[in-house]
Amino acid sequence: MDANLEMAMATALGVVIEHPEQAGTVFAAVRIEDFDQQYRVVAEAIHGLRLAKTEINTLAVIDEMTRRGTVGRIGGPAEVHRIAGFGFGSADYSVQIIARTARLRRLDITALRMHQNAEMPDADPLTVARLGLEELQGVIDGIEAEGDISTPTLGEFLAGDDDEPDWVIPGLIERGDRLILTGSEGLGKSVLFRQLAVGAAAGVHPFTHRTITPQRVLYVDVENGVGQLRRALRALSIVAGKAANDGMFLECVPSGLDLTRPEDEAWLVSRVAALQPAMLVIGPIYRLHAKNPNDEEPARTVTRVLDRCRAAANCALILEAHAGHAMSGDGHRGVRPAGTSLWLRWPEFGYGLRAAEEYTPQDRVVDLIPWRGDRSQRDWPKRLRSGGSWPWAADDVWTPPSIDTRYERTAS
């Protein structure tokens, strides 16, 4: 190795070891693969410490290399101490030498490969030129993409601590989840939809009715008028108490939204960004665009806008949809959402209400049917029963209803 290049590599890594605050500047200019021989394994160890957000110093680098089994490949801990001894002054000039050498080396390899390809008996000038051009463009792209890239290896990725779920509703919904809730008309889907929103805002689990942490909720109704929605929510708000009144925000747009139009997209995204809800509750789907519901392209636009809202607040997203009219294999009406199959693939969770065998208007019992495989294990109940102070309860915690029957009139 050229003496100047070797000193540049030692200096760059020594500066990072002795002055970790300069690590971002160094690794923004040179990649780990730009280092040679023993300097590469030292750079890999430093990269691992940075990903783990661990203190960087000589002993930490030696410990990390020992854990990786690479310290012996450089002759032992003494080599790390030697490199650290170069950690004085600035690494600016050193990283320029390393980066320039690495790029010139890649250009040299490209030229050699082009020469070899051109010497082949069946060489095609156009093919050789195109292959060479692609490799040369790669060098240019590498220069233009300078920046501090910290993509972990599998081992480094798995070494991190598992984050605890950021629950909106414990065991059911965490921030970032997407849920579509479907059901036939008149079964109480809309009531359940509202119960999820009001319960989360009030700090009440929607199925067990136990106390949870209250959440900020944005509820966007694109189907019902103001009067209808006010009547439907009044009884729930009485049960939920003042917490829901303060934590739940309402937008009523009975004319519907067309999220394929820039102005409607901006209207929704701006409200989510400003209010920063933990959960966005919106629907039904068929009122979110004005095009053919069976076409996938407008649905893709709607999902893009909804995902943009989700990213703007890191919120959970609950979407109401109508079930299709097709019959399932067991002879019952299906619970999958009507319209394009995109709605089957997009959410993390999809559940539908279907009347249980013993369902009667006086004793409303519904099955909560999953119509897509959950991407994470959750505690959704299999059956819901109406009655009690809240409209719906999980069947295994159900208690006989009191004289309060006001929900029977609004369970639509």
Residue pairs with C-beta under 8 A, 6 or more apart in sequence:
1 36
1 37
2 101
4 97
5 36
5 97
5 98
5 101
6 39
7 86
7 94
8 93
8 94
8 95
8 97
8 98
9 35
9 36
9 39
9 94
9 98
10 39
10 82
10 83
10 86
11 86
11 87
11 89
11 91
11 94
12 26
12 30
12 91
12 94
12 95
12 98
13 35
13 39
13 42
13 43
13 46
13 83
13 86
14 83
14 84
14 85
14 86
14 87
14 88
15 22
15 26
15 86
15 87
15 88
15 89
15 90
15 91
15 94
16 22
16 23
16 26
16 27
16 46
16 56
16 87
16 91
17 46
17 56
17 57
17 58
17 61
17 80
17 83
17 84
17 87
18 84
18 87
18 88
19 87
20 55
20 56
20 57
22 91
23 46
23 50
23 56
24 148
25 91
25 92
25 95
25 148
26 91
26 95
27 47
27 50
27 148
27 149
27 150
28 146
28 147
28 148
29 95
29 96
29 98
29 99
29 146
30 95
30 98
30 99
30 102
31 102
31 149
32 40
32 43
32 44
32 47
33 40
33 102
34 98
34 99
34 101
34 102
35 42
35 43
35 98
38 73
38 74
38 75
38 79
39 83
41 65
41 68
41 70
41 73
41 74
42 61
42 65
42 74
42 79
42 80
42 83
44 68
44 70
45 61
45 64
45 65
45 68
45 70
46 56
46 61
46 64
47 150
47 156
48 64
48 68
48 156
49 55
49 56
49 60
49 61
49 64
50 56
50 150
51 150
51 152
51 156
51 160
52 156
52 159
52 160
54 60
58 80
58 81
58 84
61 80
61 84
62 71
62 77
62 80
65 71
65 74
65 80
71 77
71 80
74 80
103 139
103 142
103 143
106 135
106 138
106 139
106 142
107 136
107 139
110 132
110 135
110 136
110 139
113 131
113 132
113 135
114 128
114 131
114 132
117 123
117 127
117 128
117 131
117 132
118 125
118 128
152 160
165 174
166 174
166 175
166 176
166 314
167 173
167 174
167 175
167 212
167 213
168 174
168 175
168 177
168 200
168 215
168 278
168 279
168 315
168 316
169 196
169 199
169 200
169 205
169 206
169 212
169 215
170 205
170 212
171 378
171 379
172 205
172 206
172 207
172 378
172 379
172 380
173 179
173 200
173 279
173 316
173 318
173 378
174 316
175 278
175 314
175 315
175 316
176 310
176 314
176 315
176 316
177 316
177 317
177 348
177 349
178 306
178 310
178 316
178 317
178 319
178 346
178 347
178 348
178 349
179 316
179 317
179 318
179 319
179 347
179 348
179 349
179 350
179 351
180 285
180 318
180 319
180 320
180 321
180 337
180 343
180 346
180 347
180 349
180 350
180 351
181 189
181 192
181 193
181 196
181 318
181 319
181 320
181 321
181 351
181 352
181 353
182 189
182 320
182 321
182 322
182 323
182 335
182 336
182 337
182 350
182 351
182 352
182 353
182 371
183 189
183 192
183 322
183 323
183 335
183 352
183 353
183 354
183 366
184 323
184 333
184 335
184 353
184 354
184 355
185 322
185 412
186 411
186 412
187 353
187 354
187 355
187 364
187 366
187 411
188 353
188 364
188 366
188 386
188 391
188 392
188 411
188 412
189 320
189 353
190 232
190 320
190 412
191 232
191 391
191 392
191 407
191 410
191 411
191 412
192 206
192 353
192 384
192 391
192 392
193 281
193 283
193 318
193 320
194 219
194 232
194 233
194 236
195 206
195 236
195 390
195 391
195 392
196 206
196 281
196 318
197 217
197 219
197 248
197 279
197 281
197 318
198 204
198 217
198 233
198 236
198 237
198 240
198 244
198 248
199 205
199 206
199 209
199 240
199 244
199 390
200 206
200 212
200 214
200 215
200 217
200 278
200 279
201 214
201 215
201 216
201 217
201 240
201 243
201 244
201 247
201 248
202 214
202 240
202 241
202 243
202 244
202 247
202 248
203 211
203 212
203 213
203 214
203 215
203 243
204 210
204 211
204 212
204 240
204 390
205 211
205 212
206 390
206 392
207 381
207 384
207 392
207 393
207 394
207 397
208 393
208 394
208 397
209 388
209 389
209 390
209 393
209 397
214 243
214 247
215 247
215 277
215 278
215 279
216 247
216 249
216 275
216 276
216 277
216 278
216 279
217 247
217 248
217 249
217 277
217 278
217 279
217 280
217 281
218 248
218 249
218 251
218 271
218 272
218 275
218 277
218 279
218 280
218 281
218 315
219 248
219 249
219 250
219 251
219 281
219 282
220 251
220 253
220 257
220 268
220 271
220 280
220 281
220 282
220 283
221 229
221 250
221 251
221 252
221 253
221 254
221 283
222 253
222 254
222 255
222 256
222 257
222 282
222 283
222 284
222 287
222 288
223 254
223 256
223 283
223 284
223 287
224 232
224 252
224 254
225 252
225 254
226 252
226 254
229 250
229 252
231 410
232 410
233 250
235 406
235 407
235 410
236 244
236 390
236 391
237 244
237 245
239 389
239 390
249 275
249 277
251 271
256 287
256 288
256 290
257 264
257 267
257 268
257 287
257 288
257 289
258 264
258 288
258 289
258 290
259 265
259 268
259 288
259 289
259 301
259 302
259 305
259 306
260 289
260 290
260 291
260 298
260 301
260 302
265 305
265 308
268 282
268 305
268 309
269 305
269 308
269 309
269 312
272 280
272 309
272 312
272 313
272 315
273 312
273 313
275 313
276 313
276 315
277 313
277 315
278 313
278 315
278 316
279 315
279 316
279 317
279 318
280 306
280 309
280 310
280 313
280 315
280 316
280 317
280 318
281 318
281 320
282 288
282 306
282 317
282 318
282 319
282 320
283 318
283 319
283 320
283 321
284 319
284 320
284 321
284 322
285 293
285 302
285 319
285 320
285 321
285 322
285 337
285 339
285 343
286 293
286 321
286 322
286 338
286 339
288 302
289 298
289 299
289 301
289 302
291 297
291 298
292 298
293 299
293 338
293 339
293 340
294 339
294 340
295 340
296 340
296 341
296 342
299 339
299 340
299 342
299 343
300 342
303 342
303 346
306 317
306 319
309 315
309 317
310 316
310 317
319 347
321 337
321 338
321 339
321 343
322 337
322 338
323 333
323 334
323 335
323 336
323 337
323 338
323 352
324 334
324 336
324 337
324 338
324 339
325 333
325 334
325 338
326 333
326 334
326 336
327 333
327 334
328 334
328 335
332 354
333 354
334 352
334 371
335 351
335 352
335 353
335 354
335 369
335 371
336 343
336 344
336 350
336 352
336 371
337 343
337 344
337 350
337 371
343 350
344 350
344 371
344 372
345 372
347 372
348 374
348 375
348 376
349 370
349 372
349 374
349 375
349 378
349 380
350 370
350 371
350 372
351 368
351 369
351 370
351 371
351 380
352 368
352 369
352 371
353 366
353 367
353 368
353 369
353 384
354 366
354 367
354 369
355 365
355 366
355 367
356 365
356 366
356 367
356 383
358 365
359 365
359 366
363 385
363 386
364 385
364 386
364 387
364 411
365 383
365 384
365 385
365 386
365 395
366 383
366 384
366 385
367 382
367 383
368 380
368 381
368 382
368 383
368 384
370 380
374 380
381 394
381 395
381 396
382 395
383 394
383 395
383 396
384 392
384 393
384 394
384 395
385 392
385 393
385 394
385 395
385 398
386 392
386 401
386 407
386 408
386 411
387 393
387 398
387 399
387 400
387 401
388 398
388 399
388 400
388 401
388 402
388 404
389 402
389 404
391 407
391 411
393 399
